[in-house]
Amino acid sequence: MELETKTIDSAPLRDAHGDFMRVFEAFKESNDKRLADIEKRSADVVSEDKVARIDRALDEQKRLVDELVLASRRPVLGGGDRKALAPDARERKQAFDRYVRKGDAGGLDALELKAMSAGSNPDGGYTVPLEIEQTVDRVLAKASPIRAIATVRQIGASVYRKPIVTAGAATGWVGETDARSQTNTPTLAALDFPAMELYAMPAATQTLLDDSQVDIEQWLADEVQIVFAEQEGAAFVSGDGTNKPTGFLSYTTAADASWVWGKIGYIASGAAGAFASSNPTDALLDLAYAPKQGYRANGRWVMNRKTESAVRKFKDTTGNYVWQPGVSAEQPATLFGYPVTEVEDMPDIAANAYSIAFGDFARGYLVVDRVGVRVLRDPYSSKPYVLFYTTKRVGGGVQNFEAIKLMKFAVS
């Protein structure tokens, strides 16, 4: 069964994107004047203030566009038209609904539990029906930016192991009758990605559960989607690997010139806690060309909005802005032609901070999802509330250390 996707009137989204483009044009005009004043050594506080105000307005307008796009993509959980559900899906929904409201597990026992979720046994809890599980994952893909650009693997065990070739077989040129000596064999390494437990425990009164007008499945998905997205989004960036995924900023770093496997290479910005005062875009270009050509094809920038605001002011040698908005509301902004992914968990620009990343995140970062989202109904621990202990097992880490490069805001 496929989920229905909620649609919204395209007019507000179109108008919001049009307003965003108009604000960007105003931003360019004011910033051009500011840069011209700086060249004449006559920049004033009024010009700086005006650019800052328009820049903040641009951020707000972009946030509005992003929210409208997210709303248009959010799936509907079939709460409105239950008759449209297939008979087996309607039966699962009704059984789960009775369990959530009344704690009646009889309907669940009567069903084949494997139909509710593959790979999860009912040992102490009950697996969320297929409709909810897909909804949570779908929303996470939109709300957790790293999940949306990384490779995601569904696993049935607690650990996902990936063999990696760190050095290929040796080779060489020989003459027709020259002796052939044995060459070195490829070097293999294994990377393990354990799935850690992510949980949420929303509560509801029995009165709320008794209200037949409340769509329990929709309510439960809405409760857990935000906390799941926030927690895993932060872990994919900076998690330390202890009871959570390992974020790509938590690995050992090395200057790209001395990079070795197992570390993340970085390019220095040229100034402590800032871009270089002259030709600041040079460092961005160096970062864009740090990964090998095979990774640049699907390369993208990762930074937070505050860093993006600083980059938005830069021009190339021909006077064109290096940051450009998307041509439509659903298209990301680009920097030197590569898409920009806004990740609010990235650090702000500061001394020795790794505030910008670039690379092929689909090849560089791996997210592993243990199959099954589970809900345990607990009406006893916190009377008069009924708790719903919802768990999902998620892991993550770098799978290719060549594919992702960082910018360190330092002289070297």
C-alpha positions in Angstrom: 0.0 0.0 0.0 1.3 3.4 -0.9 1.0 6.4 1.3 -1.0 9.3 0.1 1.0 12.5 -0.1 -0.6 15.7 1.2 -0.8 18.5 -1.4 -1.0 22.2 -0.7 -2.0 25.0 -2.9 1.0 25.8 -5.1 0.2 29.6 -5.0 1.6 30.2 -1.5 4.8 28.3 -2.3 5.2 30.1 -5.7 4.6 33.5 -4.0 7.0 32.7 -1.2 9.7 31.7 -3.7 9.0 34.9 -5.7 9.4 37.0 -2.5 12.6 35.2 -1.7 14.1 36.0 -5.2 13.1 39.7 -4.8 14.7 39.9 -1.4 17.9 38.3 -2.9 18.0 40.9 -5.6 17.7 43.7 -2.9 20.5 41.9 -1.0 22.8 41.9 -4.0 22.1 45.6 -4.7 22.8 46.6 -1.1 25.9 44.4 -0.8 27.3 45.7 -4.1 27.1 49.2 -2.6 28.7 48.1 0.6 31.6 46.5 -1.3 32.0 49.6 -3.4 32.1 51.7 -0.3 34.7 49.4 1.2 36.9 49.8 -1.9 36.6 53.6 -1.5 37.3 53.2 2.2 34.1 55.0 3.0 31.8 52.2 4.2 29.4 53.4 6.9 27.4 51.8 9.6 24.1 52.5 7.7 25.3 50.4 4.7 26.4 47.5 7.0 23.2 47.6 8.9 21.1 47.6 5.7 22.9 44.6 4.3 22.6 42.8 7.7 18.8 43.5 7.8 18.2 42.3 4.3 20.4 39.2 4.9 18.2 38.3 7.9 15.1 38.8 5.8 16.6 36.6 3.2 17.1 33.9 5.8 13.6 34.2 7.1 12.2 34.0 3.6 14.3 31.0 2.8 13.1 29.3 6.0 9.4 30.0 5.0 10.0 28.4 1.5 11.7 25.4 3.2 8.7 24.9 5.6 6.2 25.1 2.7 8.1 22.6 0.7 8.4 20.3 3.7 4.6 20.6 4.3 3.8 19.8 0.7 5.9 16.6 0.9 4.6 15.4 4.3 2.6 12.2 3.8 -0.9 11.7 5.2 -1.6 8.7 7.5 -4.9 7.6 6.2 -6.8 9.1 9.2 -9.2 11.0 7.0 -10.5 8.3 4.7 -10.3 4.9 6.4 -12.5 3.4 3.7 -9.8 4.0 1.1 -7.4 1.7 3.0 -7.0 -1.9 1.8 -8.8 -4.4 4.0 -5.6 -5.9 5.5 -4.3 -2.4 6.2 -7.6 -1.3 7.8 -7.6 -4.4 10.0 -4.0 -3.7 11.2 -4.9 -0.1 11.8 -8.0 -1.0 13.8 -6.1 -3.6 15.9 -3.3 -1.2 16.6 -5.8 1.5 17.5 -7.5 -0.8 20.0 -4.1 -1.6 21.6 -3.2 2.1 21.9 -6.5 3.2 23.3 -7.4 0.3 25.5 -4.4 -1.9 25.8 -6.3 -4.7 24.0 -3.7 -7.0 22.5 -6.2 -9.6 21.3 -6.5 -8.1 17.9 -2.7 -8.1 17.5 -2.5 -11.7 18.5 -5.1 -12.6 15.9 -3.0 -11.0 13.2 0.2 -12.3 11.7 2.7 -9.9 13.4 5.1 -10.3 10.6 2.6 -8.4 8.4 3.0 -5.4 10.8 6.8 -5.1 10.4 9.5 -7.4 8.9 12.4 -8.5 11.2 11.0 -7.5 14.6 9.5 -10.0 17.2 7.0 -8.9 19.7 9.2 -9.6 22.8 7.9 -7.1 25.3 6.4 -4.6 22.9 4.5 -4.3 19.6 5.9 -3.2 16.3 4.4 -0.1 14.8 2.1 -0.9 11.8 3.6 -0.4 8.4 1.7 2.9 7.9 3.4 4.6 10.9 6.9 3.1 10.3 7.0 4.5 6.7 5.7 7.9 7.9 8.5 8.3 10.5 11.2 7.4 8.1 9.7 9.6 5.4 9.6 12.6 7.6 13.1 12.0 8.9 14.4 12.0 5.3 13.1 15.5 5.0 13.8 16.9 8.5 17.3 15.3 9.0 19.4 16.7 6.2 22.3 14.3 6.6 20.0 11.3 6.3 18.6 12.8 3.1 22.0 13.0 1.4 23.8 10.0 2.9 23.4 6.3 2.0 20.8 4.6 4.1 20.9 0.8 4.7 18.1 -1.3 6.3 19.6 -4.0 8.4 18.2 -7.0 10.3 21.1 -7.4 12.8 22.5 -5.2 15.4 25.7 -4.4 13.5 26.4 -3.7 9.8 29.9 -4.7 8.7 31.3 -3.3 5.5 34.6 -4.5 3.9 36.7 -1.8 2.4 39.7 -2.0 0.0 42.2 0.5 1.4 45.0 -0.3 -1.1 44.6 -2.0 -4.5 46.7 -4.7 -6.1 50.1 -3.6 -7.2 50.9 -3.5 -10.9 53.7 -2.6 -13.3 55.0 -2.5 -16.9 57.1 -5.3 -18.2 58.8 -6.2 -21.5 57.6 -9.2 -23.6 60.2 -11.6 -22.2 60.9 -10.0 -18.8 60.4 -12.0 -15.6 57.2 -11.3 -13.7 57.6 -10.9 -10.0 54.7 -11.4 -7.5 52.8 -8.1 -6.8 51.3 -7.0 -3.5 47.7 -8.1 -2.8 44.9 -5.6 -2.1 44.6 -4.5 1.5 41.2 -5.0 3.2 39.7 -3.4 6.2 36.3 -3.8 7.9 34.2 -1.0 9.2 31.5 -1.8 11.7 28.3 0.3 12.1 26.3 -0.7 15.2 22.7 0.4 15.4 22.1 2.4 18.6 18.7 2.8 20.3 16.9 6.1 19.8 13.7 6.5 21.9 10.8 8.9 22.6 8.2 8.5 25.3 5.2 10.7 24.6 2.3 10.6 27.1 -1.4 11.0 26.8 -4.3 10.9 29.2 -6.9 8.1 28.9 -9.5 10.8 28.2 -7.6 11.8 25.1 -7.3 8.1 24.0 -11.0 7.6 24.6 -11.8 10.5 22.2 -12.7 8.7 19.0 -12.1 11.8 16.9 -8.3 11.7 17.6 -6.2 9.9 15.0 -3.9 8.0 17.3 -1.5 6.9 14.6 -1.1 10.5 13.3 -0.6 11.8 16.8 2.0 9.2 17.6 4.0 9.9 14.4 3.8 13.6 15.0 5.1 13.2 18.5 8.1 11.2 17.7 9.1 12.5 14.3 10.6 15.8 15.6 12.6 14.4 18.5 13.9 11.5 16.3 15.0 13.9 13.6 16.7 16.4 16.0 18.5 13.7 17.9 19.8 11.7 14.9 20.5 14.8 12.9 22.9 16.1 15.6 24.5 12.7 16.0 25.2 12.3 12.3 27.2 15.5 12.4 29.0 15.4 15.8 28.0 12.2 17.7 30.8 10.6 19.6 29.9 7.0 18.8 29.0 6.2 22.5 25.4 5.0 22.5 24.8 7.1 19.3 26.1 7.2 15.7 29.6 8.6 15.0 29.3 12.0 13.3 31.7 12.9 10.5 33.1 15.8 12.5 34.1 13.4 15.3 36.8 11.6 13.4 40.5 12.5 13.5 41.3 15.2 11.0 44.5 15.9 9.1 45.6 18.6 6.6 44.6 17.3 3.2 48.2 17.3 2.0 49.1 14.7 4.6 45.8 12.8 4.6 45.7 9.1 5.3 42.9 6.6 5.4 40.9 6.7 8.6 41.1 10.5 8.9 39.1 13.3 7.4 41.1 15.8 5.3 40.7 19.5 5.8 41.6 22.7 4.0 42.5 25.8 6.0 40.4 29.0 5.5 43.6 31.2 5.8 42.6 33.1 8.9 41.9 32.3 12.5 38.1 32.0 12.9 37.4 33.7 9.6 37.9 33.6 5.9 41.0 35.3 4.6 40.7 39.0 4.2 41.7 38.9 0.6 40.3 36.5 -2.0 38.2 34.5 0.5 36.7 32.4 -2.2 40.1 30.8 -2.9 39.7 28.6 0.1 36.3 27.5 -1.0 37.6 26.6 -4.4 40.4 24.6 -2.8 37.9 22.7 -0.7 35.7 22.0 -3.8 38.8 20.5 -5.6 40.1 18.6 -2.6 38.1 15.4 -3.2 39.0 13.3 -6.2 37.1 13.9 -9.5 34.9 10.8 -8.9 33.6 12.4 -5.7 33.1 15.9 -7.1 30.5 14.8 -9.6 28.0 14.4 -6.8 29.6 16.8 -4.4 27.6 19.2 -2.2 28.3 21.7 0.5 27.2 21.3 4.1 27.0 24.3 6.4 24.5 26.0 8.7 22.5 29.2 7.8 24.9 31.5 9.6 27.9 30.3 7.7 25.8 30.4 4.5 25.0 34.0 5.2 28.7 34.8 5.3 29.4 33.0 2.0 26.5 34.7 0.3 28.4 38.0 0.2 31.3 36.6 -1.8 31.9 37.4 -5.5 34.2 35.7 -8.0 36.8 37.6 -10.1 34.2 38.5 -12.7 31.9 40.2 -10.1 29.3 37.4 -10.0 28.0 36.1 -6.7 29.4 32.6 -6.1 26.2 31.7 -4.1 23.0 31.5 -6.2 19.5 30.7 -5.1 17.6 27.7 -6.5 15.7 28.3 -9.7 12.6 27.0 -8.1 11.3 26.5 -4.5 12.3 22.9 -4.4 15.8 23.4 -5.8 18.6 24.0 -3.3 20.9 27.0 -3.5 24.3 26.4 -5.2 27.8 27.5 -4.4 30.2 27.4 -7.4 27.5 25.2 -9.1 27.3 22.6 -6.3 24.2 22.3 -4.2 24.2 23.6 -0.6 22.6 21.5 2.2 21.7 23.5 5.3 22.5 21.6 8.4 21.9 23.6 11.6 24.0 21.2 13.6 27.1 22.3 11.8 29.2 24.6 14.0 29.4 28.4 13.5 32.5 30.0 12.1 35.0 30.2 15.0 38.7 29.6 15.6 39.7 26.1 14.6 36.0 25.2 13.9 35.1 22.8 11.0 32.2 24.8 9.8 32.0 23.8 6.1 32.1 20.3 4.6 32.2 19.3 1.0 32.0 16.0 -0.8 29.9 13.1 -2.0 28.0 12.3 1.2 26.2 9.4 -0.5 29.5 7.6 -0.8 31.1 9.1 2.2 28.5 8.6 5.0 26.4 5.6 5.9 23.2 5.5 8.0 22.0 2.1 9.1 18.4 1.5 10.3 17.5 -1.6 12.2 14.3 -2.8 10.7 11.2 -2.0 12.8 9.9 0.9 15.0 8.5 -0.4 18.2 5.9 0.9 20.7 5.4 -0.3 24.3 2.2 0.9 25.9 2.7 1.7 29.6 -0.5 2.7 31.6 1.1 2.1 35.0 4.3 4.1 35.5 2.8 7.7 35.4 -0.9 7.7 36.2 -3.1 9.2 35.0 -1.0 9.3 31.8 -0.5 6.5 29.4 3.1 6.4 28.2 4.1 5.2 24.7 7.8 4.1 24.8 8.8 4.3 21.1 12.2 3.0 20.0 14.1 2.9 16.7 17.6 1.6 16.3 19.9 3.8 14.2 23.6 3.9 13.5 25.9 5.9 11.3 29.5 6.7 10.4 31.9 7.5 7.7 32.3 4.7 5.2 34.7 6.4 2.7 37.3 8.8 4.2 38.2 10.1 0.7 34.8 11.3 -0.1 34.3 14.1 2.5 36.6 17.1 3.1 36.3 19.9 5.7 37.2 23.5 6.0 39.1 24.4 9.2 38.8 28.1 10.1 42.5 28.6 10.9 45.7 29.8 9.3 46.8 26.3 8.7 
